[in-house]
Amino acid sequence: MIAHLINTDVGNRGILDVYLRYRGENPNFLHNSSKILLDNYSKVLIITGFPVPPAWKPETDGPPGALALYRAVERMGGKADILTYPEVESALAPFGSSLVRKPDVSSYSLVVTIETPGMAPDGNRYSMRGIKVEREALDWAVIEATNLGIPTIGIGDGGNEAGMGKIRELIERFIPNGEKIGSVVETDELIVSAVSNWGAYGLVAQAAIEYGQNLLEDWSESKIVSTLSERGLIDGVTGKAEASVDGIPLKVHVAMVELLKALINAELGD
């Protein structure tokens, strides 16, 4: 149910075809991701931030999901750090999360990447339109974690994000420019979603059900997205600093979170 919900393709970006085939081959992908999280939440590195052309400002998809996961980890008694761009650090400042610039990847029990540009076959990273990302790469930490044998989870919605290398064949088949922009960076588990924030919320929701506590209970989508946009993050589709994500109005994102909260409560009997 949660996997279907977070793949409601409101933005009509084509990820639904990818999701249906991915789920067909991996029906338990969300549970498997949740299990990795619940088994390894003692110290989590969360990577996020996708710069958008032409000014290469980071977008509002990714950081909210990272913050939701950060809070969930802390609530379960673990520790988390967020690796991101300076603009996202500034935007997240009011929420008091732990931010790192040069993390020692070997010190983490789990690495999760949410809406982070992933290296393509030619070594570059690309926007959905095939424009080379002109900012420093962050996916190095995912690659290093994999090389060290540290568990990894990827979350993405377009095929050009770190983690999507796990289903690169599907990205090439169903996503425009997929052969060029599709990431080759793989993660142990991958969550495909219509909006990457929704993928992160879905992970938290699934973990909440299995952990036995509503880890999204106090989440205010309206407050978080509004604050981040006010502090300079932009909508990745419209290119404007407005309280929306991927061109989808804020009220839709609020509704998604409320549905997830209701599903958690129903499963927990609250």
N, C-alpha and C positions, 0 to 999 in steps of 0.2 A: 504493500500500500504506500509506504513512504517513498520508495523508489519511483513508483509511478507518479506520485504527487510532485516530486521535485523535478520531474522531467516533463511537466506541462509546458509545452513549447509556445508560451504566450508571445514571445518575440519572433516566432517563425524563422528561426535561424538554421533549421535543418538538423538539429542534434537529435530529434526524435527517431529518425531512421537509424542513427548510430546506436542510440540507447536500446531500441527494441532488439537489435541484433546482438548487441553486447549482453543484454540481460538474458537473451535466449541461450547464449553460451555460458553465462556466468550468473545464474539466477540468484545466488546468495552474495553478490558483490557487496551489498551494504552491510549485511551481517558480518561478512569476513573482515571488512574495514573496521567495523565496530569492535570485533574481537581483538584485532591488532591494537586498537586504541586502549581497550580495557586491560589488555595484558601488558601494556608498555607505557602507561601514562605517568610514570614517576618523574621523567624529565623530557619534555617535548619541545622540539624546535618547530615553529610554525613559520612558513615562508609565504609571503604574499606581496602583491603589487604589480600591476600591469600598466606601463606607461602608454599613453595614447597619442598618436600623431595629430597635428603637426608639432605641438609644443612639448610633447612627451610628458605630460602631467599624468600621474597615476589616477586610475578610475575608482569609482565607488563599488565595483564588484571585486570582492576579494577581502579587503580589510574588515568589513563587518563580519564576514564568516570567520576570519582569523580571530577576531575578538571574541566571538561566541564560543569558539573552540577553546581559546585561552581560558575563558571564564569556567568552562565545563571542566577542564583539566584541574584548575585550581580548586574548584568545588569538590572534586573527588579526592583531593588531598595531594595531587601532583604539583609539579612546577612546570612552567612554560616560558619560553622566550619567543619574541617575534622578530624575524629578519625581514627588513623591507627597505623602501626608499625613504630619504629624509623627509619628503613631503608627507608621506604616510605617517611617519613617526610624529611629526608636528600635529597632524590631524587626530592621531590617537592619544595625544598628550592628556586630554581631560579625563581619560578613562583609566589612567594609572597602570598600564600594562608594562611588563618588562621587555625592553627593546635591546637588540644586540646588533652590532655592525660587523664584527669579525668573530663569529662563534667558533668554538672548538667543537666541531661536529662529533668527534669521538666521545664527547662527554654526554651525549644524548641517548635516551632509550628509544626514541621514535622521532622521525622527521615527517612532517605533513606539509605539502605544498598546495596552496589554494590560489588559482588564477595567477600563476607565475609564468612568464614567457619561457618556453622550453626550446632547447636547441633543435634546429632543423637539420636535415642531412648535410647542408653546406656549411654548418657551423654557426650560422646566424640565427636570430630569433625574429619572428615576424608578427605583424598585426594580422587581423582577419582578412584585410585587403591586400596582403602580400607586401606591406611596407616594412623594411628592415627596422627593428627596434634600435634606436640610437641612445641607449642607456646601458649602464653596467648590468651584467647578467647576475641573477641570483640563484639560478638553477644549479650552480656549482655545488651547493650544499647538499642537494638531493643526490647528485652524482657521487659525491664523496661518501655520503651515507651508504649508498648501494655498494660501493667498493669496500666499505668497512663492515658490511654485513648488518648494518643497522636497519630495522624495519622502516618502510616508507609507505605513505599513502598520498596519492595524487587526486586532486579535484579540479575539474575543468568543464567547460561548456562549448568549446569551439574547435578543439583539436590541436591548437598551437600552444597549449600549456604543458608544462613539465608534468610527466605522468602519462600523457596521452600516447607516448611511444608504445605503450602496452597494447593499443588497438590501432596502430598506425594504418593497417590495411583498410579498416573501416573508415578512417579519416580520409584516406585517398579516394575511396569509392563514393562517399556521400557529402563531403564538405568541399565547397568551392575553393580552389587553390590548394586543396589538401595535400597534393604531392609536394608542393613547395613549402607550405607553412607548417605541415604536420610535424609535431615534435617527435624526436627519436628517444627522448629521455623517458625511461620506464620507471614505474614504482611497483612495489610488491602488490599493492591493491590500488584500484582506481575507482573513483566515483564520478560517473558521468551525470550531468544535470543540465537543465535548461538555463540556469543562472548559477554561477559558481558559489555564490553566497548560499543559495538553496541547497547545494550539495553539502556544504559545511553544516548547515542547519540540520539537514537530513542525517548526517553522521552523528551529530550531537543528539538528535531525537532517538535514533536507533540505540545509541549507547545508553541514553537515559532509560529506555525501556528495559534493557538488559542489566543495567546497574541498579535499577529500582528507585530512581529519583528523577523528578522532572528538572533536567539540567537547563531547560529553556524558560523556566518559570518566570524569571524576572527580566527576560529580554524585551526591550522596547525597540522594535525595528524603526519606528518613526523617529525616535530621539537619536538613535545611533546614526542612521543615514543622513538625517538633517544636519547633525553636528559635523559629520565628516565633510559634507558638501559645503557647509558654511566655512570650513577651515581649509578649503581649496581643492578637494578631490572632485573630479568631474565624471559626468555620465559618459561611459565609454562609447556609446552610440551617438548621442547628440553632441558630445564635446563641450557641454555646458556644465558650469558649477551649479547644479540644481539637485534637489532632493529626489533623485530617481536613479535607477540602476539598469543598465543595458537598454535604455529607451523605454522602460516599463514604469508606469506611474507608481509612486510610493505606496498608494493604497493597495495595490496588488501584492507587493512584498509584505505589507502588514498582514494581509489576509492569509498569505502562505504561512507565515510564522504562527498565526493564531490557529490555523488548521493543524499544524504540527504539534502545538501545545495540546490541543484537544485530543489528538491521537495518542499522545503520551499519557495523558490523564485517563483516557479510556482503557488503555492497556494496563495501567497501574491500578485501575479501579477507584480513581479519585473523582 
